[in-house]
Amino acid sequence: MSDQAFQHYQHAHCESGVTANLLRHEGIDISEPMAFGIGAGLFFGHLPFLKIAGIPGTTYRIWPGAIFKRVAQRLDIKIQTQKFSDPAKGMRALDDALAAGKPTGMLGSVFYLPYLPEAFRFHFNAHNYVAYGKQGDQYLISDPIIEEPALIAPADLIKSRFAKGTPEPKGFMYNIISTPKTLDLAKAIEQGIKQTCFFMLSPPVPWFGNKAIFLLADKIKDYPKKLEPRKAALYLGNIIRMQEEIGTGGAGFRYLFAAFLQEAGTLLKRDDLLQFSTRLTKIGDDWRNFAYHAARQMKDRKSDLVSYDELSDLLKKCGQQELELFREMKKMKW
Amino acid sequence: MNVDEVPQDQRNFKEGEKLKKLMYAVDKDGKYTGVNSAGWEAENFATKQAWDDIDEELARIEAQVLAGELSPIPYYMQKNLMDVALLAKYMNKWEWQIKRHFKPSVFNDLEPAILDEYARLFNITTDKLTHFGQDKKENHQ
């Protein structure tokens, strides 16, 4: 098989990165921001009751698996997905796909990927990477978040693909079966933007979409009253990590989506999209400003009410600006 | 964020300096482009804090194991960043069964097969699991 043929490109985010890399291999030259936008990857959610290691969950993106699936649907690309209860079968299916020359996307846990620095290896089970060949019994891995391809031993790959916890990847793997002769990018962009607006503006519950930014802002205001300083610092730290740690491209995917809006605006020759992009970049800067001040507050660990109030206000500012942005974007004529 | 504002604050813990992630920033013509970043002070601090919390807890558990109050299971559970629920899933047992194994008296009577399973999961030898602290230097690596 021709493992030379697969080109690894580093990207910000694992799923949109894998999507772009797999599509490029099929001759479809698509950028990561384009994949992220068409897949309507941008989102916000805060779940005070869903605690991971004792800390409430916060997300800046749509749930795992959605981006690849939506991009494939919107660009009329046929894909095959498989899940396994038996690890041996899951590995055999991977070997078969690789023997047939098909680079294969997989879902797995970050914890069992020795090629990643220890600093980032937590039990996060929704990481995406591609296997594109073998060297001896080791697998050649293209992991979009790192600069170069890596090698992994079969035992480690099995642990990652069949990790336990929430969610369980169950050896989930995906391949591209066929691609269309022509791509209707304009239509796909429109669908991605409309869906992003819908997910940001329409959820009727407080935990998802734009509303959840205000929910989190209210919660942060209460941190010094309800939590001991150490816990409050860990809660804040988790928000910063979800927003800025590996995989978001900065400002909790806001820059990534702004890059998509810019590319879409240039392609479709639409000034409104270019302006939305500029606005979202500025909003992204405000998210970074929030993270910067949150980190300073963590360092002090003082339950000084004023700064938590200020953090809450910084967040509300992001929420308010995004609310206006997505409301206007929703009204776009196509 | 402009290209020249992309932070390059190195993470100097747990091999963190090995990764230069990709970020998106705007160049002088206003065009988005990918830029590698060594890290950012705010984010490094948050990650470091999460690790410090884990390592502090690990040190507390280690002291309890050495004092004979706990078996080595909770130590290696913490070292592998697991909680009881996750460990129970990996061991295919109930949470209460795992918690029983935290008692030194129960642990000392565990069947070799179960000890082997724990050791495999924690990626250590069974001998190391059952001879906690006798190899102090290695434990601290």
Interface residues (C-beta under 8 A of the other chain):
Chain A: Q10 H11 A12 E32 P33 A53 F111 L116 P117 E118 A119 F120 F122 H123 I145 I146 E147 K164 G165 R230 A233 L234 L236 G237 N238 I240 R241 E244 E245 I246 G247 G249 G250 A251 Y255 L256 A258 A259 Q262 E263 S277 T278 T281 G284 D285 R288 A291 Y292 A294 A295 M298 K299
Chain B: M1 V6 R11 F13 K14 E15 G16 E17 K18 L19 K20 K21 L22 M23 Y24 A25 V26 G30 K31 Y32 G34 N36 S37 W40 E41 A42 E43 F45 A46 T47 Q49 A50 W51 D53 N80 L81 M82 D83 L86 K89 Y90
